[in-house]
Amino acid sequence: MSKENLHSIKVEIAGRSYPLFVTDKEREVVLLLGEKINEEINDLHARYANSLVKQDIMAMLLLTYGKKMQELEESTSLPSIEDKINQLQNLLSEIPLED
């Protein structure tokens, strides 16, 4: 990805601004993700009656996102896909061929 295709944007998360370089395709996704993160921060802040500092909330969100990412990786792992392909090949090999 060349620098020529990148655009500078700023994403605000938990009241802090973070400069990023993104492509046109990534821009909307990154900005929407920033909004979603801020919504979740506000939800957690309200849920715990302001007893958590932003660092605690960010750590909780990081753990939540990490867990979701791990679950997604496990559900789409290459071995499970290979197993499914092998099962399909076995089923196909059991079909009698007509002469």
C-alpha contacts under 8 A as a table, 3 or more apart, distances in Angstrom:
res1	aa1	res2	aa2	distance
1	M	5	N	7.06
2	S	5	N	5.76
2	S	6	L	7.17
3	K	6	L	5.23
5	N	23	T	5.92
5	N	24	D	7.75
6	L	21	F	5.60
6	L	22	V	5.07
6	L	23	T	4.75
6	L	24	D	7.36
7	H	21	F	5.28
7	H	22	V	5.36
7	H	23	T	6.08
7	H	24	D	7.29
8	S	19	P	6.81
8	S	20	L	5.68
8	S	21	F	4.58
8	S	22	V	6.55
9	I	19	P	5.75
9	I	20	L	5.39
9	I	21	F	6.31
9	I	22	V	7.32
9	I	27	R	7.84
10	K	17	S	6.10
10	K	18	Y	5.34
10	K	19	P	4.34
10	K	20	L	6.02
11	V	17	S	5.59
11	V	18	Y	5.15
11	V	19	P	6.41
11	V	20	L	7.39
11	V	30	V	7.86
11	V	31	L	6.47
11	V	34	G	6.23
12	E	15	G	6.01
12	E	16	R	5.30
12	E	17	S	4.24
12	E	18	Y	6.05
12	E	34	G	6.71
13	I	16	R	5.39
13	I	17	S	6.43
13	I	18	Y	7.55
13	I	34	G	6.21
13	I	35	E	7.92
13	I	37	I	7.05
13	I	38	N	5.89
14	A	38	N	6.17
14	A	41	I	7.12
14	A	54	K	7.08
22	V	25	K	7.87
22	V	26	E	5.71
22	V	27	R	5.78
23	T	26	E	5.14
23	T	27	R	6.09
24	D	27	R	5.28
24	D	28	E	7.70
25	K	28	E	6.95
25	K	29	V	7.67
26	E	29	V	5.34
26	E	30	V	6.02
27	R	30	V	5.34
27	R	31	L	6.23
28	E	31	L	5.19
28	E	32	L	6.06
29	V	32	L	5.17
29	V	33	L	6.03
30	V	33	L	5.02
30	V	34	G	6.19
31	L	34	G	5.05
31	L	35	E	6.40
32	L	35	E	5.04
32	L	36	K	6.20
33	L	36	K	4.99
33	L	37	I	6.09
34	G	37	I	5.16
34	G	38	N	6.23
35	E	38	N	5.14
35	E	39	E	6.22
36	K	39	E	5.06
36	K	40	E	6.25
37	I	40	E	5.11
37	I	41	I	6.12
38	N	41	I	4.96
38	N	42	N	6.17
39	E	42	N	5.12
39	E	43	D	6.13
40	E	43	D	4.93
40	E	44	L	6.12
40	E	61	L	7.80
41	I	44	L	5.27
41	I	45	H	6.02
41	I	54	K	7.87
41	I	57	I	6.37
41	I	58	M	7.28
41	I	61	L	7.74
42	N	45	H	4.97
42	N	46	A	6.11
43	D	46	A	5.20
43	D	47	R	6.00
44	L	47	R	4.92
44	L	48	Y	6.11
44	L	57	I	6.75
45	H	48	Y	5.55
45	H	49	A	6.35
45	H	50	N	5.29
45	H	51	S	7.60
45	H	52	L	6.69
45	H	57	I	7.23
46	A	49	A	5.13
46	A	50	N	6.12
47	R	50	N	7.72
48	Y	51	S	5.70
48	Y	52	L	6.67
49	A	52	L	7.88
50	N	53	V	7.48
52	L	55	Q	8.00
52	L	56	D	5.94
52	L	57	I	6.54
53	V	56	D	5.42
53	V	57	I	6.50
54	K	57	I	4.99
54	K	58	M	6.02
55	Q	58	M	5.08
55	Q	59	A	6.16
56	D	59	A	5.09
56	D	60	M	6.24
57	I	60	M	5.06
57	I	61	L	6.21
58	M	61	L	5.07
58	M	62	L	6.05
59	A	62	L	5.03
59	A	63	L	6.22
60	M	63	L	5.21
60	M	64	T	6.20
61	L	64	T	4.94
61	L	65	Y	6.06
62	L	65	Y	5.18
62	L	66	G	5.94
63	L	66	G	4.97
63	L	67	K	6.08
64	T	67	K	5.19
64	T	68	K	6.29
65	Y	68	K	5.09
65	Y	69	M	6.04
66	G	69	M	5.05
66	G	70	Q	6.12
67	K	70	Q	5.14
67	K	71	E	6.19
68	K	71	E	5.14
68	K	72	L	6.17
69	M	72	L	5.07
69	M	73	E	6.14
70	Q	73	E	5.05
70	Q	74	E	6.11
71	E	74	E	5.11
71	E	75	S	6.14
72	L	75	S	5.13
72	L	76	T	6.25
73	E	76	T	5.27
73	E	77	S	5.67
74	E	77	S	5.10
75	S	80	S	7.66
76	T	80	S	7.02
76	T	81	I	7.08
77	S	80	S	5.62
77	S	81	I	6.58
78	L	81	I	5.07
78	L	82	E	6.03
79	P	82	E	4.94
79	P	83	D	6.07
80	S	83	D	4.99
80	S	84	K	6.32
81	I	84	K	5.13
81	I	85	I	6.28
82	E	85	I	5.04
82	E	86	N	6.15
83	D	86	N	5.07
83	D	87	Q	6.17
84	K	87	Q	5.02
84	K	88	L	6.22
85	I	88	L	5.09
85	I	89	Q	6.15
86	N	89	Q	4.99
86	N	90	N	6.13
87	Q	90	N	5.10
87	Q	91	L	6.23
88	L	91	L	5.06
88	L	92	L	6.12
89	Q	92	L	5.05
89	Q	93	S	6.07
90	N	93	S	5.09
90	N	94	E	6.46
91	L	94	E	5.28
91	L	95	I	6.91
92	L	95	I	5.43
93	S	96	P	7.73
